[in-house]
């Protein structure tokens, strides 16, 4: 797919990007190349390819799900300006 200078200007306007007129042709060539690559990739047969979450097929390291902090709710609410029924009361900011 080949983009024209007018296509690039329209895309830039929609994306609220400022592009110099001297760079429009360069952008058109680069974007056309990207779209051509996407067209080539969409033509590939991926029926027997399983989806993966990571290109190196690595397992994500997770930390153990253990409690590391103690419950300090009463301490923090004791120093809060206003608390009611275990909730912090704040001034109304939206009417």
C-alpha positions as a Markdown table, in Angstrom:
| # | Residue | x | y | z |
|---|---|---|---|---|
| 1 | Unk | 0.0 | 0.0 | 0.0 |
| 2 | Unk | 1.4 | 3.3 | -1.0 |
| 3 | Unk | 0.6 | 6.5 | 0.9 |
| 4 | Unk | 0.5 | 9.9 | -0.8 |
| 5 | Unk | 1.7 | 13.2 | 0.7 |
| 6 | Unk | -2.0 | 14.1 | 1.2 |
| 7 | Unk | -2.6 | 10.9 | 3.2 |
| 8 | Unk | 0.4 | 11.7 | 5.5 |
| 9 | Unk | -0.8 | 15.2 | 6.0 |
| 10 | Unk | -4.3 | 13.9 | 6.9 |
| 11 | Unk | -2.9 | 11.3 | 9.3 |
| 12 | Unk | -0.6 | 14.0 | 10.9 |
| 13 | Unk | -3.6 | 16.3 | 11.3 |
| 14 | Unk | -5.7 | 13.6 | 13.0 |
| 15 | Unk | -2.8 | 12.7 | 15.3 |
| 16 | Unk | -2.2 | 16.4 | 16.0 |
| 17 | Unk | 1.4 | 16.1 | 14.8 |
| 18 | Unk | 3.3 | 18.9 | 13.2 |
| 19 | Unk | 5.3 | 17.7 | 10.1 |
| 20 | Unk | 7.4 | 20.0 | 8.0 |
| 21 | Unk | 6.4 | 20.0 | 4.3 |
| 22 | Unk | 10.0 | 18.9 | 3.3 |
| 23 | Unk | 9.6 | 15.7 | 5.5 |
| 24 | Unk | 6.2 | 14.6 | 4.2 |
| 25 | Unk | 7.6 | 12.5 | 1.3 |
| 26 | Unk | 10.1 | 10.7 | 3.7 |
| 27 | Unk | 7.2 | 10.0 | 6.1 |
| 28 | Unk | 5.1 | 8.7 | 3.2 |
| 29 | Unk | 7.9 | 6.3 | 2.1 |
| 30 | Unk | 8.5 | 5.1 | 5.7 |
| 31 | Unk | 4.8 | 4.6 | 6.5 |
| 32 | Unk | 4.2 | 2.8 | 3.2 |
| 33 | Unk | 7.1 | 0.5 | 3.9 |
| 34 | Unk | 5.6 | -0.4 | 7.3 |
| 35 | Unk | 2.2 | -1.0 | 5.8 |
| 36 | Unk | 3.7 | -3.2 | 3.1 |
| 37 | Unk | 5.5 | -5.2 | 5.9 |
| 38 | Unk | 2.1 | -5.7 | 7.7 |
| 39 | Unk | 0.6 | -6.9 | 4.5 |
| 40 | Unk | 3.3 | -9.4 | 4.0 |
| 41 | Unk | 3.0 | -10.6 | 7.6 |
| 42 | Unk | -0.8 | -11.0 | 7.3 |
| 43 | Unk | -0.3 | -13.3 | 4.3 |
| 44 | Unk | 1.7 | -15.8 | 6.4 |
| 45 | Unk | 0.1 | -19.1 | 7.5 |
| 46 | Unk | 0.0 | -19.1 | 11.3 |
| 47 | Unk | -2.4 | -22.0 | 11.7 |
| 48 | Unk | 0.1 | -24.2 | 13.5 |
| 49 | Unk | 1.8 | -21.4 | 15.5 |
| 50 | Unk | 0.7 | -21.3 | 19.1 |
| 51 | Unk | 0.4 | -17.8 | 20.7 |
| 52 | Unk | 3.0 | -16.9 | 23.3 |
| 53 | Unk | 3.3 | -14.2 | 25.9 |
| 54 | Unk | 7.0 | -13.6 | 25.5 |
| 55 | Unk | 9.2 | -13.9 | 22.4 |
| 56 | Unk | 11.8 | -16.0 | 24.2 |
| 57 | Unk | 9.1 | -18.2 | 25.7 |
| 58 | Unk | 10.2 | -17.4 | 29.3 |
| 59 | Unk | 8.3 | -17.9 | 32.4 |
| 60 | Unk | 7.6 | -14.7 | 34.4 |
| 61 | Unk | 9.2 | -14.7 | 37.8 |
| 62 | Unk | 6.7 | -14.0 | 40.5 |
| 63 | Unk | 7.3 | -13.2 | 44.2 |
| 64 | Unk | 5.7 | -15.3 | 46.8 |
| 65 | Unk | 2.3 | -14.1 | 47.9 |
| 66 | Unk | 3.0 | -13.5 | 51.5 |
| 67 | Unk | 2.1 | -10.6 | 53.8 |
| 68 | Unk | 5.1 | -8.4 | 54.4 |
| 69 | Unk | 3.4 | -5.4 | 56.1 |
| 70 | Unk | 1.6 | -5.3 | 59.3 |
| 71 | Unk | -1.9 | -3.8 | 59.6 |
| 72 | Unk | -1.5 | -0.2 | 60.8 |
| 73 | Unk | -5.0 | 1.0 | 60.0 |
| 74 | Unk | -5.8 | 2.1 | 63.6 |
| 75 | Unk | -2.5 | 4.0 | 63.8 |
| 76 | Unk | -3.1 | 5.9 | 60.6 |
| 77 | Unk | -6.7 | 6.6 | 61.3 |
| 78 | Unk | -5.8 | 7.9 | 64.8 |
| 79 | Unk | -3.7 | 10.7 | 63.2 |
| 80 | Unk | -6.2 | 11.4 | 60.4 |
| 81 | Unk | -8.3 | 14.6 | 60.6 |
| 82 | Unk | -11.7 | 12.9 | 60.2 |
| 83 | Unk | -12.6 | 9.2 | 60.3 |
| 84 | Unk | -16.0 | 7.6 | 60.5 |
| 85 | Unk | -16.8 | 3.9 | 60.7 |
| 86 | Unk | -13.3 | 3.0 | 59.6 |
| 87 | Unk | -13.4 | 5.4 | 56.6 |
| 88 | Unk | -11.4 | 8.6 | 55.9 |
| 89 | Unk | -13.7 | 11.6 | 55.5 |
| 90 | Unk | -12.5 | 14.2 | 53.0 |
| 91 | Unk | -14.0 | 17.5 | 51.9 |
| 92 | Unk | -16.3 | 17.4 | 48.9 |
| 93 | Unk | -14.4 | 18.6 | 45.9 |
| 94 | Unk | -17.1 | 18.0 | 43.1 |
| 95 | Unk | -20.5 | 19.5 | 43.3 |
